[in-house]
Amino acid sequence: MTETFFNSNKPLKYKTKKRQVPSGFADVFDRQKRINRFKQDVLETITIVIVGAGGFGSKLAEMCGQMGFGHIIIMDDDHVEFSNLNRQWFFWEQAERMVNKAIGTAENLKTILINTTEVEAYPYAFQRTIVEYPGALKGCNLIFCFVDNEDTRHDVSKYCLDHEIPVIFGAVSREAINGQTFVQKPGGACLACLRDRETFKQKVETNTEGGTRCVDPSAIYAQTALLGICLYAGLAILMDWTLSWNVYELMLDRESYAYILPKKPNCKGCGK
C-alpha cells in the first residue's frame, strides 16, 4: 500500500493494491460476479464521490470499498461524536479524537479494502472543496449526496447539472420510519423539480412538512434499508441497468412506492 497522510484538517489520499487470494479459494468478488449483468471490470474503473460521510456516507463508503470500486472520494466538514456511534461507521477512539468524518471514513477503509482502490478524503464542505480543489471531481462518474443541508443539496444538484454528472440523494425521516431516494440524471428531472429550496427549508424550520423529512437519521435500520436502494440505483446507472423510477419512497410502516418524476416546466434548476 502506498500512502500519503495529512492531519485531519487537510486532505488524505492513498491507493491500495489488490490482495491475492490463496490458491484453491474462490475470488473475493466471486459471488457478485455470479449475478447476471454485474460488471466487475466496469466497477473497478469507476470514480464515485460521496458528499456527506455521516450515517449514510460512511456506510456507503464501506459497501463500495468491499465491492471493489476503483476510486472513492469523500467530502465532509463535520467531526465524529459519540452520539454517531449507534449508526455511523466510526469507532470509539475516533470519537475521542473528534476526527473529521471524511478522514475517519478513509482511515477505516484502509482496513477493509481488498482491491486496487484509490481513496481521497476532503475534510471540507462540498462548496469549499470544489473551489480549493477544482480538479477533485475530474473524471467523476457518479455522486451520492447524503448531507442534511438543503442549500448544499441544491448546490450539488446544480454542479451535476452543469457538468452532466448523475447524482443520487438519500435521506430518512427523523422518526426513522420513512425514507426517500431521488435520482437526478443528465436530461432528467432535477432536485428543484422535486421541491423548491426555500419552501422546503421553511417547512423543515417550522416543523410542518409532511411525508419524508430529509434530516439526520437516528436509527441504523432505516438508513440501512434506504442505503440498499441508493446503491442499487447507482449500480443501475453505472452498469446500464433499467431503472424504472427516479423517486423511491421507502415506507417501513406501510407500502413503499416508486415513480418517475418528470421535468418541471420553467424549473428554477434545470429550466431554460
MARGU-803535 format. One record per atom (N, C-alpha, C): x, y, z; residue in one letter. Coordinates in steps of 0.2 Angstrom, whole numbers, padded with zeros to 4 digits, always signed. Example, Ala and Ser with C-alpha at 12.3 -4.5 7.8 and 13.67 -1.06 7.14 Angstrom:
+0066-0028+0039A
+0062-0022+0039A
+0066-0016+0039A
+0064-0011+0035S
+0068-0005+0036S
+0064+0000+0039S
//
This chain:
+0004-0006+0000M
+0000+0000+0000M
+0004+0006+0000M
+0003+0011-0005T
+0007+0017-0005T
+0002+0022-0002T
+0005+0026+0003E
+0000+0031+0006E
+0004+0038+0007E
+0000+0043+0007T
+0002+0050+0009T
-0003+0052+0014T
-0001+0054+0020F
-0005+0055+0026F
-0004+0063+0027F
-0010+0066+0029F
-0010+0073+0032F
-0014+0073+0038F
-0014+0078+0042N
-0018+0078+0048N
-0025+0080+0046N
-0030+0079+0051S
-0037+0079+0049S
-0040+0086+0047S
-0036+0091+0046N
-0039+0097+0043N
-0036+0098+0036N
-0033+0093+0034K
-0030+0093+0027K
-0032+0086+0023K
-0032+0086+0017P
-0034+0080+0013P
-0030+0074+0015P
-0033+0068+0014L
-0029+0062+0015L
-0030+0058+0008L
-0025+0055+0006K
-0025+0052-0001K
-0021+0045+0000K
-0023+0040-0003Y
-0019+0034-0003Y
-0022+0029-0009Y
-0018+0024-0010K
-0020+0019-0015K
-0018+0012-0013K
-0023+0008-0013T
-0021+0001-0011T
-0020-0004-0017T
-0017-0009-0015K
-0016-0014-0020K
-0020-0020-0019K
-0022-0024-0025K
-0027-0029-0024K
-0023-0035-0020K
-0027-0038-0016R
-0025-0043-0012R
-0026-0050-0016R
-0021-0054-0015Q
-0021-0061-0019Q
-0024-0066-0015Q
-0029-0069-0017V
-0032-0075-0014V
-0028-0081-0014V
-0027-0085-0009P
-0023-0091-0009P
-0026-0096-0015P
-0021-0100-0017S
-0023-0105-0022S
-0028-0109-0019S
-0033-0111-0023G
-0039-0116-0021G
-0045-0112-0018G
-0044-0106-0017F
-0050-0102-0015F
-0054-0098-0020F
-0060-0097-0019A
-0064-0093-0024A
-0061-0085-0023A
-0062-0082-0029D
-0060-0075-0029D
-0065-0071-0024D
-0062-0066-0021V
-0065-0061-0017V
-0072-0059-0019V
-0072-0057-0026F
-0078-0055-0029F
-0082-0060-0033F
-0081-0066-0031D
-0084-0072-0035D
-0092-0071-0034D
-0095-0070-0028R
-0102-0070-0028R
-0105-0065-0032R
-0103-0059-0032Q
-0106-0053-0035Q
-0105-0054-0043Q
-0099-0057-0045K
-0098-0059-0052K
-0103-0064-0055K
-0106-0068-0050R
-0111-0073-0052R
-0118-0070-0054R
-0119-0064-0052I
-0125-0060-0053I
-0125-0058-0061I
-0130-0060-0064N
-0131-0059-0071N
-0131-0051-0072N
-0128-0049-0077R
-0127-0042-0079R
-0122-0038-0074R
-0119-0041-0069F
-0115-0037-0065F
-0108-0037-0068F
-0105-0031-0069K
-0099-0030-0072K
-0093-0027-0068K
-0090-0032-0065Q
-0085-0031-0060Q
-0079-0027-0063Q
-0078-0028-0070D
-0072-0024-0073D
-0074-0017-0074D
-0080-0016-0075V
-0083-0009-0075V
-0082-0005-0068V
-0084-0009-0063L
-0084-0006-0056L
-0077-0004-0054L
-0072-0007-0057E
-0065-0006-0055E
-0062+0000-0058E
-0066+0003-0063T
-0064+0009-0067T
-0068+0015-0064T
-0073+0014-0060I
-0077+0019-0058I
-0075+0024-0053I
-0076+0030-0053T
-0075+0035-0048T
-0081+0038-0045T
-0082+0037-0039I
-0088+0040-0036I
-0086+0045-0031I
-0091+0050-0030V
-0090+0055-0024V
-0095+0054-0019V
-0094+0054-0013I
-0099+0054-0008I
-0098+0061-0004I
-0104+0064-0004V
-0104+0071-0001V
-0108+0070+0005V
-0105+0070+0011G
-0108+0069+0017G
-0106+0062+0020G
-0102+0061+0025A
-0099+0055+0027A
-0102+0053+0034A
-0108+0054+0035G
-0112+0053+0041G
-0115+0046+0041G
-0121+0045+0043G
-0124+0039+0044G
-0125+0035+0037G
-0126+0039+0032F
-0127+0036+0025F
-0120+0036+0022F
-0116+0041+0022G
-0110+0042+0018G
-0105+0037+0020G
-0104+0037+0027S
-0098+0032+0029S
-0100+0025+0028S
-0106+0023+0029K
-0108+0016+0027K
-0108+0014+0020K
-0110+0019+0016L
-0109+0018+0008L
-0102+0017+0006L
-0098+0021+0009A
-0091+0020+0008A
-0088+0013+0009A
-0090+0011+0015E
-0088+0004+0017E
-0091-0001+0012E
-0097+0000+0010M
-0100-0005+0005M
-0097-0005-0002M
-0095+0001-0004C
-0092+0002-0011C
-0085+0000-0010C
-0081+0001-0005G
-0075-0002-0004G
-0075-0010-0004G
-0079-0013-0001Q
-0080-0020-0001Q
-0081-0023-0008Q
-0085-0019-0012M
-0087-0021-0019M
-0082-0020-0024M
-0077-0016-0022G
-0071-0016-0026G
-0071-0010-0031G
-0074-0004-0029F
-0074+0002-0033F
-0067+0004-0034F
-0066+0007-0040G
-0059+0009-0042G
-0057+0016-0038G
-0061+0020-0037H
-0059+0027-0034H
-0065+0030-0030H
-0064+0031-0024I
-0069+0033-0019I
-0066+0040-0016I
-0070+0045-0017I
-0069+0052-0015I
-0074+0054-0010I
-0072+0056-0004I
-0077+0058+0002I
-0076+0065+0004I
-0081+0068+0005M
-0081+0075+0007M
-0086+0076+0013M
-0083+0080+0019D
-0087+0081+0024D
-0083+0086+0029D
-0086+0091+0032D
-0083+0096+0036D
-0084+0095+0043D
-0088+0089+0045D
-0090+0088+0052D
-0085+0083+0055D
-0086+0083+0062H
-0082+0078+0065H
-0086+0073+0069H
-0082+0067+0071V
-0086+0062+0074V
-0087+0063+0081V
-0093+0062+0083E
-0096+0062+0090E
-0098+0056+0093E
-0098+0055+0099F
-0100+0048+0102F
-0107+0047+0100F
-0112+0052+0099S
-0119+0050+0098S
-0119+0048+0091S
-0114+0048+0087N
-0114+0045+0080N
-0113+0037+0080N
-0110+0035+0085L
-0108+0028+0085L
-0113+0022+0085L
-0120+0024+0086N
-0125+0019+0085N
-0127+0018+0078N
-0125+0022+0073R
-0127+0021+0067R
-0122+0023+0061R
-0117+0026+0063Q
-0112+0028+0058Q
-0105+0023+0058Q
-0102+0023+0053W
-0096+0018+0053W
-0090+0022+0056W
-0090+0023+0062F
-0084+0026+0066F
-0083+0022+0072F
-0078+0023+0076F
-0076+0019+0082F
-0074+0024+0088F
-0074+0021+0093W
-0074+0025+0100W
-0068+0029+0100W
-0062+0027+0098E
-0056+0031+0098E
-0056+0037+0093E
-0060+0036+0087Q
-0061+0042+0083Q
-0066+0047+0086Q
-0071+0045+0090A
-0075+0050+0093A
-0071+0054+0099A
-0066+0050+0102E
-0062+0053+0107E
-0057+0058+0104E
-0055+0057+0098R
-0050+0061+0094R
-0054+0067+0090R
-0061+0066+0090M
-0065+0071+0086M
-0063+0071+0079M
-0061+0065+0076V
-0058+0065+0069V
-0063+0068+0064V
-0061+0071+0059N
-0066+0073+0054N
-0069+0067+0051N
-0075+0067+0049K
-0079+0061+0046K
-0076+0059+0040K
-0074+0063+0035A
-0071+0061+0029A
-0065+0057+0030A
-0060+0060+0034I
-0054+0057+0036I
-0055+0051+0040I
-0060+0051+0044G
-0061+0045+0048G
-0063+0039+0044G
-0068+0041+0039T
-0070+0035+0034T
-0065+0033+0030T
-0060+0037+0028A
-0054+0035+0024A
-0050+0031+0028A
-0049+0032+0034E
-0045+0028+0039E
-0048+0021+0039E
-0054+0021+0040N
-0057+0014+0041N
-0057+0010+0035N
-0058+0014+0029L
-0057+0010+0023L
-0051+0006+0022L
-0045+0009+0024K
-0039+0006+0024K
-0039-0001+0027K
-0043-0003+0032T
-0043-0009+0035T
-0047-0014+0031T
-0051-0012+0026I
-0056-0017+0023I
-0054-0018+0015I
-0051-0013+0012L
-0050-0013+0005L
-0046-0019+0003L
-0049-0023-0002I
-0046-0029-0005I
-0044-0028-0012I
-0046-0023-0015N
-0044-0022-0022N
-0040-0016-0023N
-0038-0015-0029T
-0034-0009-0031T
-0039-0003-0031T
-0039+0001-0026T
-0043+0007-0025T
-0040+0013-0023T
-0041+0018-0026E
-0039+0025-0024E
-0044+0028-0019E
-0042+0031-0014V
-0046+0035-0009V
-0044+0042-0008V
-0048+0046-0008E
-0047+0053-0007E
-0052+0056-0002E
-0050+0059+0003A
-0054+0062+0008A
-0053+0069+0009A
-0058+0073+0009Y
-0058+0081+0010Y
-0062+0083+0016Y
-0058+0085+0021P
-0062+0087+0027P
-0065+0094+0027P
-0069+0095+0021Y
-0072+0102+0020Y
-0079+0100+0017Y
-0083+0106+0017A
-0089+0106+0014A
-0089+0105+0006A
-0094+0103+0003F
-0093+0102-0004F
-0091+0109-0008F
-0094+0114-0006Q
-0093+0121-0009Q
-0086+0123-0008Q
-0083+0122-0003R
-0076+0124-0002R
-0071+0119-0006R
-0073+0113-0006T
-0069+0108-0009T
-0068+0109-0017T
-0074+0111-0020I
-0073+0112-0027I
-0070+0118-0029I
-0070+0123-0024V
-0066+0129-0025V
-0059+0129-0024V
-0057+0125-0018E
-0050+0125-0017E
-0046+0119-0020E
-0050+0114-0023Y
-0048+0108-0026Y
-0052+0107-0032Y
-0051+0112-0037P
-0056+0111-0043P
-0055+0105-0047P
-0050+0101-0046G
-0049+0095-0050G
-0051+0089-0046G
-0053+0090-0040A
-0055+0084-0036A
-0060+0080-0039A
-0065+0083-0043L
-0070+0079-0046L
-0069+0077-0053L
-0063+0078-0056K
-0062+0076-0063K
-0062+0069-0064K
-0066+0067-0069G
-0067+0060-0071G
-0073+0057-0066G
-0076+0061-0062C
-0081+0058-0058C
-0087+0055-0062C
-0089+0049-0061N
-0094+0045-0064N
-0101+0046-0061N
-0101+0047-0054L
-0107+0047-0050L
-0106+0050-0044L
-0111+0054-0041I
-0111+0057-0035I
-0116+0055-0030I
-0115+0053-0024F
-0120+0052-0019F
-0120+0058-0014F
-0126+0061-0013C
-0126+0066-0009C
-0131+0065-0003C
-0127+0065+0003F
-0131+0062+0009F
-0130+0068+0015F
-0130+0074+0013V
-0130+0079+0018V
-0137+0081+0021V
-0137+0084+0027D
-0143+0086+0030D
-0144+0094+0029D
-0141+0097+0024N
-0142+0104+0022N
-0145+0105+0016N
-0150+0108+0015E
-0154+0109+0009E
-0150+0113+0004E
-0147+0119+0006D
-0143+0123+0002D
-0137+0119-0002D
-0134+0114+0002T
-0129+0110-0001T
-0131+0105-0006T
-0137+0102-0004R
-0140+0098-0009R
-0142+0101-0016R
-0144+0107-0015H
-0146+0111-0022H
-0139+0113-0025H
-0134+0115-0021D
-0128+0116-0024D
-0125+0110-0028D
-0125+0104-0025V
-0123+0098-0028V
-0127+0097-0034V
-0134+0098-0034S
-0138+0097-0040S
-0136+0101-0045S
-0135+0108-0044K
-0133+0112-0049K
-0126+0110-0052K
-0121+0108-0048Y
-0115+0106-0051Y
-0115+0100-0055Y
-0120+0096-0053C
-0121+0090-0058C
-0124+0092-0064C
-0129+0096-0064L
-0132+0098-0070L
-0127+0102-0075L
-0123+0106-0072D
-0118+0110-0076D
-0113+0105-0079D
-0111+0100-0075H
-0106+0095-0078H
-0108+0088-0080H
-0115+0088-0081E
-0118+0082-0083E
-0116+0075-0080E
-0116+0076-0073I
-0115+0070-0069I
-0121+0068-0065I
-0123+0061-0065P
-0128+0059-0062P
-0127+0060-0054P
-0132+0061-0050V
-0132+0061-0043V
-0138+0058-0040V
-0136+0055-0034I
-0142+0051-0030I
-0142+0055-0023I
-0148+0057-0021F
-0149+0060-0015F
-0153+0055-0011F
-0151+0054-0004G
-0155+0050+0000G
-0155+0053+0007G
-0161+0051+0010A
-0162+0053+0017A
-0168+0050+0020A
-0168+0049+0027V
-0174+0046+0030V
-0177+0051+0035V
-0183+0049+0038S
-0186+0053+0042S
-0183+0053+0049S
-0185+0059+0053R
-0182+0059+0059R
-0185+0054+0064R
-0191+0051+0062E
-0194+0046+0066E
-0192+0039+0064E
-0187+0039+0059A
-0184+0033+0056A
-0189+0028+0054A
-0194+0030+0050I
-0200+0026+0048I
-0200+0026+0040I
-0198+0032+0037N
-0199+0033+0030N
-0192+0036+0027N
-0191+0035+0021G
-0185+0037+0018G
-0186+0039+0010G
-0182+0043+0007Q
-0183+0044+0000Q
-0176+0044-0003Q
-0176+0041-0009T
-0171+0041-0014T
-0173+0045-0020T
-0169+0050-0022F
-0170+0053-0028F
-0164+0053-0033F
-0165+0051-0039V
-0160+0050-0044V
-0161+0056-0049V
-0155+0060-0049Q
-0155+0065-0054Q
-0150+0063-0060Q
-0152+0062-0066K
-0148+0061-0071K
-0148+0066-0077K
-0143+0067-0080P
-0142+0072-0086P
-0148+0071-0090P
-0152+0077-0091G
-0158+0077-0096G
-0164+0075-0092G
-0164+0073-0086G
-0170+0072-0082G
-0172+0077-0077G
-0177+0075-0073A
-0179+0080-0068A
-0173+0081-0063A
-0173+0087-0060C
-0168+0089-0055C
-0171+0090-0048C
-0166+0091-0044L
-0169+0092-0037L
-0174+0097-0036L
-0173+0103-0040A
-0178+0108-0039A
-0185+0106-0043A
-0185+0102-0047C
-0191+0099-0050C
-0195+0095-0044C
-0191+0092-0040L
-0194+0088-0034L
-0197+0093-0029L
-0193+0098-0027R
-0195+0103-0022R
-0192+0109-0022R
-0195+0114-0020D
-0192+0121-0020D
-0188+0122-0014D
-0182+0124-0015R
-0177+0125-0010R
-0179+0129-0004R
-0182+0135-0005E
-0184+0139+0001E
-0190+0137+0004E
-0195+0134+0000T
-0201+0132+0003T
-0199+0126+0008T
-0195+0121+0005F
-0193+0115+0009F
-0189+0117+0016F
-0185+0122+0015K
-0181+0124+0021K
-0186+0127+0026K
-0191+0131+0024Q
-0195+0134+0029Q
-0200+0129+0032Q
-0202+0124+0028K
-0205+0118+0031K
-0201+0115+0037K
-0195+0113+0035V
-0191+0110+0040V
-0190+0114+0046V
-0189+0121+0045E
-0188+0125+0051E
-0194+0126+0055E
-0200+0126+0052T
-0206+0126+0056T
-0209+0120+0058T
-0206+0114+0056N
-0208+0108+0058N
-0215+0106+0055N
-0217+0108+0049T
-0223+0107+0047T
-0224+0103+0041T
-0218+0101+0038E
-0218+0097+0032E
-0221+0090+0033E
-0224+0088+0028G
-0227+0081+0028G
-0223+0076+0024G
-0224+0070+0025G
-0220+0065+0021G
-0213+0064+0023G
-0209+0063+0018T
-0202+0061+0020T
-0198+0068+0022T
-0195+0067+0028R
-0191+0073+0030R
-0184+0072+0030R
-0180+0076+0026C
-0173+0075+0024C
-0169+0078+0030C
-0168+0074+0036V
-0164+0076+0041V
-0160+0070+0043V
-0156+0072+0049D
-0152+0066+0051D
-0156+0060+0053D
-0154+0054+0051P
-0157+0048+0053P
-0155+0047+0061P
-0159+0043+0064S
-0157+0042+0071S
-0157+0034+0073S
-0158+0030+0068A
-0158+0023+0069A
-0155+0019+0063A
-0151+0014+0064I
-0147+0011+0059I
-0152+0007+0054I
-0157+0004+0057Y
-0161+0000+0052Y
-0164+0004+0046Y
-0167+0010+0048A
-0170+0014+0042A
-0164+0016+0037A
-0159+0018+0039Q
-0154+0020+0034Q
-0151+0014+0031Q
-0150+0009+0034T
-0148+0003+0030T
-0153+0001+0025T
-0159+0001+0026A
-0164-0001+0021A
-0164+0004+0015A
-0163+0010+0016L
-0163+0015+0011L
-0156+0015+0007L
-0151+0013+0011L
-0144+0013+0008L
-0144+0008+0002L
-0147+0002+0003G
-0148-0003-0002G
-0151+0000-0008G
-0156+0004-0008I
-0160+0007-0013I
-0155+0012-0017I
-0152+0016-0013C
-0147+0021-0016C
-0142+0017-0020C
-0138+0012-0017L
-0133+0009-0020L
-0135+0005-0026L
-0141+0002-0026Y
-0144-0001-0032Y
-0145+0004-0038Y
-0148+0010-0036A
-0149+0015-0041A
-0142+0017-0044A
-0137+0017-0040G
-0130+0019-0043G
-0128+0014-0047G
-0128+0008-0045L
-0126+0002-0050L
-0130+0002-0056L
-0136+0003-0056A
-0140+0003-0062A
-0138+0009-0067A
-0136+0014-0064I
-0133+0020-0069I
-0126+0018-0072I
-0122+0015-0067L
-0115+0013-0069L
-0115+0007-0074L
-0120+0003-0073M
-0119-0003-0077M
-0125-0004-0082M
-0128+0002-0084D
-0133+0002-0089D
-0139-0003-0088D
-0141-0004-0081W
-0147-0007-0080W
-0153-0003-0081W
-0159-0006-0082T
-0165-0002-0082T
-0167+0000-0075T
-0169+0006-0074L
-0171+0009-0068L
-0178+0012-0070L
-0183+0010-0067S
-0190+0012-0069S
-0193+0017-0065S
-0188+0021-0061W
-0190+0026-0057W
-0185+0031-0056W
-0186+0037-0054N
-0181+0042-0051N
-0183+0044-0044N
-0188+0042-0041V
-0190+0044-0034V
-0193+0037-0031V
-0190+0035-0026Y
-0192+0029-0022Y
-0193+0032-0015Y
-0200+0031-0013E
-0202+0032-0006E
-0202+0026-0002E
-0198+0025+0002L
-0197+0019+0007L
-0202+0021+0013L
-0206+0016+0014M
-0211+0017+0019M
-0211+0010+0024M
-0208+0011+0030L
-0207+0005+0034L
-0214+0003+0037L
-0218+0008+0038D
-0225+0007+0041D
-0231+0006+0037D
-0229+0006+0030R
-0235+0005+0025R
-0231+0003+0018R
-0235+0002+0013E
-0232+0000+0007E
-0228+0006+0004E
-0222+0004+0002S
-0217+0008-0002S
-0219+0009-0009S
-0217+0014-0012Y
-0219+0015-0019Y
-0213+0019-0023Y
-0213+0019-0029A
-0208+0022-0034A
-0212+0025-0040A
-0209+0030-0042Y
-0212+0033-0048Y
-0207+0037-0052Y
-0209+0039-0058I
-0205+0044-0062I
-0207+0051-0061I
-0203+0055-0059L
-0204+0062-0058L
-0202+0066-0065L
-0207+0069-0069P
-0205+0072-0075P
-0202+0079-0073P
-0198+0081-0078K
-0195+0088-0078K
-0201+0093-0077K
-0200+0098-0073K
-0204+0103-0071K
-0204+0109-0076K
-0209+0111-0079P
-0209+0117-0084P
-0206+0123-0080P
-0202+0126-0083N
-0199+0133-0081N
-0196+0131-0074N
-0193+0126-0073C
-0189+0124-0066C
-0184+0129-0065C
-0183+0131-0059K
-0178+0136-0057K
-0171+0132-0058K
-0171+0126-0057G
-0164+0122-0058G
-0162+0120-0065G
-0166+0117-0068C
-0164+0114-0075C
-0168+0117-0081C
-0173+0122-0079G
-0176+0125-0085G
-0172+0130-0088G
-0174+0132-0094K
-0170+0137-0098K
-0174+0143-0098K
//
